[in-house]
Amino acid sequence: MNDYLIKNAVIVNEGGSHIADVLIEGERIKNIFRKNNFTDSSPLSSRNTINAEGKYLFPGVIDCHVHFREPGLTEKGDIYTESKAAVSGGITSYLEMPNTIPFADSIKSVEEKNKIASVKSIANYSFFLGATGENINEIKKINPKNICGLKLFMGCSTGNILIDDKKTLNEIFTESPVLIAVHCEDEKTINENLNIFRKEYGEDIPPKYHAEIRSAEACYKSTSLAIELAEKHNTRLHITHVSTAKELSLLKNNISLPQKKITSEVSVHHLWFDDSDYKKSGNLIKCNPSIKTLNDKEALLENLINNKIDIIATDHAPHTLAEKQNKYLKSPSGIPMVQHSLTAMLELNHKNKISLEKIAEKMCHSPAECYKIKDRGYIRENYYADLVIVDLNCPWKIDKSNMLSKCKWSPFENATFNSKVLYTFVNGNLAFNNNNFNEEAKGKILEFNR
């Protein structure tokens, strides 16, 4: 049985910070003893003690938007490598998207992913079912207690993954028994924009125009439609990776998260980069939806803090470096992010742009509330011991030698972050300990209070 005592940590949890000792027994938090200072005596004891004086203890991060590429795309990443990178970055649970090969559009395909994760994933996991124009019967069979949600790509009908048929959309919004997570970009608008730049540049479009091709208007048009459908059918809707200031007018912040029927997330890279970074990073920051203007970036952070935006996620989407080094039109969209997401947000804290408590809320508490994840997302007695110990004053440089995603590149390469993850507990197992891993205990499938 796991048996650990974390002593003298500054716990960042539920809107506040305070010193405490935390006792782990088995998979769960047994006791929390709050202190006034580091010298207060504690009744808690354990065979294994970690002195966390001066360090910060967060709930394990729940990343509700990742692409781990297995099955079918494992040259880019796989459940083992990407979950390992995630755990080293403080992520203890993830929700993975369906666009693998094959596309996860059946209950059977989701169950196959669960089987792979049960033997390979170091972090806890759940997998989205993907909506197509043809799988409404599979959607109806979703068990809300063990499938995190339904993923819908809204756009023009390319194959049966991108859906714009109004009859199909209405049926999906009517029948889904779980939250629908929607990728909102209007494909018709994007193609019209693309044709404009093709006429000028042919096949050699500079990456800096990605933000104009996958434009704010394309996002706004699609997000508007998704919200219109959700309100019409009283559907539980989640807008993934909001990337524009314009979309924010469609969201509300006068409702507490548990009561919201329409929620949203922002990706770390949309809070960090803006279109001025294409000059340096080019296709390395090419993602969908695109990274846009400084005004968009600043508006996203402001509205994350004021609770219009509910969650910080990564949209972790690795590709090989060779793929990303292709010319713009052949370079795939997506950025590896799980290893550095928490430390990037802590860097924004160092710059006085966001509080530690708000980081914990948006990366830990809110994902658990939004998806109704059972017994996770908080530091509470009897909750699973998914915990992260961070040193806020431990500078380290990101380079290929310490990158753990299989793709071995990052848009943060050569950056120095001031905060470092020291320990990560997953279900009470000390999975990550100062750059060492304990991989014997695997993550668990997530359960949902629905």
ZIKADA-V609145 format. One record per residue. RES is the residue in one letter. SS is DSSP state (H for helix, E for strand, - for the rest). OMEGA is omega in radians with two decimals (NA if undefined). D_CENTER is the distance of its C-alpha to the mean C-alpha in whole Angstrom. Layout:
((RES	SS	OMEGA	D_CENTER) (RES	SS	OMEGA	D_CENTER))
//
This chain:
((M	-	3.04	30) (N	-	-3.09	28) (D	E	-3.11	29) (Y	E	2.97	28) (L	E	3.03	29) (I	E	-3.03	27) (K	E	2.93	29) (N	E	3.10	29) (A	E	2.94	26) (V	E	-3.09	24) (I	E	3.06	22) (V	E	-2.92	19) (N	E	3.01	19) (E	-	3.00	20) (G	-	-3.14	21) (G	E	3.10	23) (S	E	3.12	24) (H	E	-3.14	27) (I	E	3.13	28) (A	E	2.91	28) (D	E	-3.12	29) (V	E	3.14	26) (L	E	3.08	28) (I	E	2.99	26) (E	E	-3.09	28) (G	-	-3.09	27) (E	-	-2.93	23) (R	E	3.05	23) (I	E	-3.11	24) (K	E	-3.10	28) (N	E	3.00	29) (I	E	3.13	28) (F	E	-3.10	31) (R	E	-3.11	30) (K	-	3.02	33) (N	-	3.12	34) (N	-	-3.06	34) (F	-	-3.04	34) (T	-	3.10	37) (D	-	3.10	37) (S	-	-3.09	38) (S	-	3.09	36) (P	-	-3.04	37) (L	-	3.11	34) (S	-	-3.11	35) (S	-	3.05	33) (R	-	-3.08	35) (N	E	-3.07	31) (T	E	3.00	31) (I	E	3.09	28) (N	E	-3.08	30) (A	-	3.14	27) (E	-	-3.12	29) (G	-	3.11	28) (K	-	-3.04	24) (Y	E	-3.11	21) (L	E	3.10	20) (F	E	2.88	16) (P	E	3.05	15) (G	-	3.13	12) (V	E	3.05	9) (I	E	-3.14	7) (D	E	-3.01	3) (C	E	3.12	4) (H	E	3.08	4) (V	E	3.01	6) (H	E	-3.08	9) (F	-	2.85	12) (R	-	-3.13	15) (E	-	0.12	17) (P	-	2.89	20) (G	-	-3.10	21) (L	-	-2.93	19) (T	-	2.98	20) (E	-	3.14	21) (K	-	-3.09	18) (G	-	3.05	16) (D	-	-3.03	16) (I	H	3.12	15) (Y	H	-3.04	17) (T	H	-3.06	16) (E	H	3.06	13) (S	H	3.09	12) (K	H	3.07	15) (A	H	-3.13	13) (A	H	-3.10	10) (V	H	3.12	13) (S	H	3.11	15) (G	-	3.08	12) (G	-	3.09	12) (I	E	-3.10	9) (T	E	3.11	11) (S	E	3.12	9) (Y	E	3.02	7) (L	E	-2.97	8) (E	E	-3.02	9) (M	-	-2.94	11) (P	-	-3.00	14) (N	-	2.98	15) (T	-	3.06	17) (I	-	0.06	21) (P	-	3.02	22) (F	-	-3.05	20) (A	-	-3.06	19) (D	-	3.10	21) (S	-	3.08	23) (I	H	3.14	23) (K	H	-3.13	24) (S	H	3.05	22) (V	H	3.10	19) (E	H	3.08	21) (E	H	3.08	22) (K	H	3.09	18) (N	H	3.14	19) (K	H	3.11	22) (I	H	-3.10	20) (A	H	-3.09	17) (S	H	3.13	20) (V	H	-3.05	22) (K	H	-2.98	19) (S	-	3.07	16) (I	-	3.11	16) (A	-	3.06	13) (N	E	-2.92	13) (Y	E	2.88	12) (S	E	-3.03	12) (F	E	3.08	13) (F	-	2.85	13) (L	E	3.13	17) (G	E	3.08	17) (A	-	3.00	20) (T	-	3.08	23) (G	-	-2.97	26) (E	-	-3.01	28) (N	-	-3.11	26) (I	H	3.13	26) (N	H	3.06	28) (E	H	3.12	25) (I	H	-3.14	23) (K	H	-3.08	26) (K	-	-3.12	26) (I	-	3.00	22) (N	-	-3.08	22) (P	-	-3.10	20) (K	-	-3.10	20) (N	-	2.99	19) (I	-	-2.96	17) (C	-	-3.09	13) (G	-	3.11	14) (L	E	3.12	16) (K	E	-3.10	14) (L	E	3.05	17) (F	E	-3.10	17) (M	E	3.14	20) (G	-	3.10	22) (C	-	-3.00	25) (S	-	2.99	26) (T	-	-2.97	26) (G	-	3.12	27) (N	-	-3.12	25) (I	-	3.06	21) (L	E	-2.97	22) (I	E	3.01	23) (D	-	3.14	26) (D	-	-3.03	28) (K	H	-3.14	29) (K	H	3.12	31) (T	H	3.14	28) (L	H	3.12	25) (N	H	3.14	27) (E	H	3.13	28) (I	H	-3.13	24) (F	H	3.10	23) (T	H	-2.92	26) (E	H	-3.04	26) (S	-	3.11	22) (P	-	-3.11	22) (V	-	3.04	19) (L	-	3.02	16) (I	E	3.06	16) (A	E	-2.96	12) (V	E	2.94	14) (H	E	-3.00	14) (C	E	2.94	17) (E	-	-3.12	19) (D	-	-3.02	23) (E	H	3.13	24) (K	H	3.10	27) (T	H	-3.14	27) (I	H	-3.13	25) (N	H	3.08	28) (E	H	3.10	30) (N	H	-3.13	29) (L	H	-3.14	28) (N	H	3.10	32) (I	H	-3.11	33) (F	H	3.06	32) (R	H	3.12	33) (K	H	-3.11	37) (E	H	-3.00	36) (Y	H	-3.06	35) (G	-	-3.13	35) (E	-	-3.07	33) (D	-	3.12	32) (I	-	3.07	30) (P	-	-3.13	28) (P	H	-3.09	25) (K	H	-3.13	25) (Y	H	3.13	26) (H	H	-3.12	22) (A	H	3.11	22) (E	H	3.09	25) (I	H	3.04	25) (R	-	-2.83	21) (S	-	3.05	22) (A	H	-3.14	22) (E	H	3.10	24) (A	H	3.11	22) (C	H	-3.07	19) (Y	H	-3.11	21) (K	H	-3.10	24) (S	H	3.11	21) (T	H	3.10	19) (S	H	3.14	23) (L	H	3.14	24) (A	H	-3.14	21) (I	H	3.08	21) (E	H	3.13	25) (L	H	-3.13	25) (A	H	3.13	23) (E	H	3.13	25) (K	H	-3.03	28) (H	H	-3.11	27) (N	-	-3.06	25) (T	-	3.03	22) (R	-	-3.00	19) (L	E	3.04	17) (H	E	3.12	13) (I	E	-3.13	13) (T	-	3.04	10) (H	-	3.00	9) (V	-	-3.02	13) (S	-	-3.05	14) (T	-	3.02	18) (A	-	-3.06	20) (K	H	-3.13	22) (E	H	-3.05	20) (L	H	3.11	19) (S	H	-3.12	23) (L	H	-3.04	22) (L	-	-3.09	20) (K	-	3.05	21) (N	-	-3.13	21) (N	-	3.13	24) (I	-	3.10	23) (S	-	-3.01	21) (L	H	-3.12	17) (P	H	-3.13	19) (Q	H	-3.09	22) (K	-	3.00	19) (K	-	3.12	20) (I	E	-3.12	18) (T	E	-3.09	14) (S	E	3.10	12) (E	E	2.99	9) (V	E	3.10	9) (S	E	-3.12	7) (V	H	-3.07	8) (H	H	3.07	11) (H	H	3.05	12) (L	H	-3.01	13) (W	H	-3.05	15) (F	-	2.93	17) (D	-	-2.98	19) (D	H	3.04	22) (S	H	-3.10	24) (D	H	3.09	22) (Y	H	-3.13	23) (K	H	-3.12	26) (K	H	-2.95	25) (S	H	3.08	22) (G	H	-3.08	23) (N	H	3.13	21) (L	H	3.07	19) (I	H	3.03	17) (K	-	-3.13	17) (C	-	3.11	14) (N	-	-0.05	14) (P	-	-3.02	15) (S	-	2.93	16) (I	-	-2.97	16) (K	-	-2.94	19) (T	-	3.03	22) (L	H	3.11	22) (N	H	3.09	23) (D	H	-3.13	19) (K	H	-3.11	17) (E	H	3.12	20) (A	H	3.12	19) (L	H	3.13	16) (L	H	3.13	16) (E	H	-3.07	19) (N	H	2.90	18) (L	H	-3.10	14) (I	H	-3.13	17) (N	-	2.97	19) (N	-	2.91	17) (K	-	3.04	17) (I	-	-2.93	14) (D	-	-2.91	12) (I	E	2.89	8) (I	E	3.08	6) (A	E	-3.11	3) (T	-	-2.90	4) (D	-	3.11	5) (H	E	-3.04	7) (A	E	-3.07	10) (P	-	2.94	13) (H	-	3.07	17) (T	-	3.13	20) (L	H	3.11	22) (A	H	3.09	25) (E	H	-3.09	23) (K	H	-3.12	21) (Q	-	3.02	25) (N	-	3.01	26) (K	-	-2.98	28) (Y	H	-3.03	25) (L	H	-3.12	26) (K	H	3.13	26) (S	-	-3.09	23) (P	-	3.13	19) (S	-	3.09	16) (G	-	-3.05	13) (I	E	2.99	12) (P	-	-2.96	11) (M	-	-2.93	9) (V	-	-3.09	8) (Q	-	-2.97	11) (H	-	-3.03	11) (S	H	-3.13	9) (L	H	-3.11	10) (T	H	3.04	14) (A	H	3.11	13) (M	H	3.08	12) (L	H	3.06	15) (E	H	3.05	17) (L	H	3.02	17) (N	H	3.09	19) (H	H	3.13	21) (K	-	3.10	22) (N	-	-3.14	22) (K	-	-3.14	20) (I	-	-3.10	18) (S	-	3.05	19) (L	H	-3.12	18) (E	H	3.12	18) (K	H	3.05	16) (I	H	3.12	13) (A	H	3.13	13) (E	H	-2.98	13) (K	H	-3.12	10) (M	H	-3.04	8) (C	H	-3.06	10) (H	H	-3.01	13) (S	H	3.04	12) (P	H	3.11	9) (A	H	3.14	12) (E	H	-3.08	14) (C	H	-3.09	13) (Y	H	3.14	13) (K	-	-3.14	16) (I	E	-3.02	14) (K	-	2.94	18) (D	-	3.10	19) (R	-	3.05	15) (G	-	-3.14	13) (Y	-	2.96	17) (I	-	-3.10	19) (R	-	3.06	22) (E	-	-3.13	25) (N	-	2.97	25) (Y	-	3.05	21) (Y	E	3.14	20) (A	-	2.98	20) (D	-	-2.94	16) (L	E	-3.12	17) (V	E	3.06	16) (I	E	-3.03	19) (V	E	2.95	19) (D	E	-3.12	22) (L	-	-3.11	22) (N	-	-3.13	25) (C	-	-3.06	24) (P	-	3.07	24) (W	E	-3.10	23) (K	E	3.14	23) (I	-	3.06	20) (D	-	-3.03	22) (K	H	-3.11	22) (S	H	-3.13	24) (N	H	3.05	21) (M	-	-3.06	18) (L	-	3.03	17) (S	-	-3.05	15) (K	-	-3.07	18) (C	-	3.04	18) (K	-	2.95	19) (W	-	3.12	18) (S	-	3.03	16) (P	-	3.09	17) (F	-	-3.07	17) (E	-	-3.12	20) (N	-	3.03	23) (A	-	3.03	21) (T	E	3.07	22) (F	E	-3.09	20) (N	-	-3.10	22) (S	-	-3.10	19) (K	E	3.02	19) (V	E	3.13	17) (L	E	-3.08	20) (Y	E	2.99	20) (T	E	3.04	17) (F	E	3.04	18) (V	E	-3.08	17) (N	-	3.12	19) (G	-	3.11	22) (N	E	3.09	22) (L	E	-3.01	22) (A	E	-3.11	20) (F	E	-3.04	19) (N	E	3.10	22) (N	-	3.08	23) (N	-	3.04	22) (N	E	-3.08	23) (F	E	2.91	22) (N	-	-3.01	23) (E	-	-3.09	22) (E	-	3.11	25) (A	-	3.14	23) (K	-	3.07	20) (G	-	-3.12	17) (K	-	3.02	18) (I	E	-3.11	17) (L	-	3.05	15) (E	-	-3.04	18) (F	E	3.11	17) (N	-	-3.13	20) (R	-	NA	21))
//
